[in-house]
Amino acid sequence: MSAALDRMLEALADPKRRRAIELLGQRPRSAGELASELGLAPPAMSRHLRALKAGGLVEDGHPDFDARVRIYSVKDGATDELKRWLAETEALWMHQLGAFKHHVEDGK
């Protein structure tokens, strides 16, 4: 497993961060909007957003009308490596379970 995937899973381990990803999946939002919807204080939301950025899951930008505001969104392709790893892990387990089933059935 890569270090980037480790950081992503670490970021997703927190339920508030997972909920933030769900909200950002609906549409981009400001940190203030996220904090309000999640019932968090702004400093706590900032810490969560830093973790999500470090995990490679979100990115931020400034709207043209106000450079002081940051708008957060889910990063394109952010979960590609996670999906690949999950598919490989599932294939491994399916193979292992299939081999075990074959072993049990042949042992009868």
SULZI-V224402 format. One record per residue. PHI is phi as a letter, one per 40 degrees, with the letter a starting at -180 (999 if undefined). Layout:
phi-><PHI & PHI>
This chain:
phi-><999 & c & c & c & c & d & c & c & c & c & c & c & c & c & c & c & c & c & c & c & c & c & c & c & c & c & a & c & a & c & c & c & c & c & d & c & c & c & g & b & c & d & c & c & c & c & c & c & c & c & c & c & c & c & c & g & c & b & b & b & a & b & c & d & c & a & c & c & c & b & b & b & a & c & c & d & g & d & b & d & c & c & c & c & c & c & c & c & c & c & c & c & c & c & c & c & c & c & c & c & c & d & c & c & c & c & c & c>
